Amino acid sequence: MKTFSFKNFILLSLTFILFTVLGTLTHEGGHIAAAKYYGYETTLHYSSMNYKKPWQA
């Protein structure tokens, strides 16, 4: 019985990386949705988002 499959290891690793990126961007998108609801201007960066009030310079 084979206990380690290199092909499965690579597939699971790439899947994990993909879902980590998608999950992070979705999470930050939720912050942006809330900020926009309250009237802030936002920018999205990987793993963070910035905001400022539109009436501030």
C-alpha positions as CSV (number, residue, x, y, z in Angstrom):
1,M,0.0,0.0,0.0
2,K,1.3,3.4,-1.0
3,T,1.3,5.9,1.9
4,F,2.6,9.0,0.1
5,S,1.5,10.3,-3.3
6,F,3.6,13.2,-4.6
7,K,0.9,14.0,-7.1
8,N,-1.7,14.4,-4.3
9,F,0.7,16.4,-2.2
10,I,1.3,18.9,-5.0
11,L,-2.5,19.1,-5.8
12,L,-3.4,19.7,-2.2
13,S,-0.6,22.3,-1.7
14,L,-1.7,24.3,-4.8
15,T,-5.3,24.0,-3.8
16,F,-4.5,25.3,-0.3
17,I,-2.5,28.3,-1.7
18,L,-5.4,29.1,-4.1
19,F,-8.0,29.0,-1.4
20,T,-5.8,31.0,1.0
21,V,-5.6,33.8,-1.6
22,L,-9.3,33.7,-2.4
23,G,-10.3,33.6,1.3
24,T,-8.0,36.6,2.1
25,L,-9.4,38.7,-0.7
26,T,-13.0,37.8,0.1
27,H,-12.4,38.7,3.8
28,E,-10.9,42.1,2.8
29,G,-13.7,42.6,0.4
30,G,-16.1,42.4,3.3
31,H,-14.2,45.2,5.0
32,I,-14.5,47.3,1.8
33,A,-18.2,46.7,1.6
34,A,-18.7,47.9,5.1
35,A,-16.5,50.9,4.6
36,K,-18.3,51.9,1.4
37,Y,-21.6,51.5,3.1
38,Y,-20.5,54.2,5.6
39,G,-19.1,56.5,2.8
40,Y,-15.4,55.9,3.0
41,E,-13.1,55.6,0.0
42,T,-11.1,52.4,0.0
43,T,-8.2,50.7,-1.7
44,L,-7.5,46.9,-1.6
45,H,-4.0,45.4,-1.1
46,Y,-3.2,41.8,-0.5
47,S,-4.0,41.1,3.2
48,S,-5.1,44.7,3.9
49,M,-7.3,47.5,2.9
50,N,-6.9,51.2,3.4
51,Y,-9.7,53.8,3.8
52,K,-10.2,57.5,4.2
53,K,-13.1,59.7,4.6
54,P,-14.0,61.5,1.3
55,W,-14.3,64.8,3.0
56,Q,-10.6,64.6,4.2
57,A,-7.8,65.8,2.0
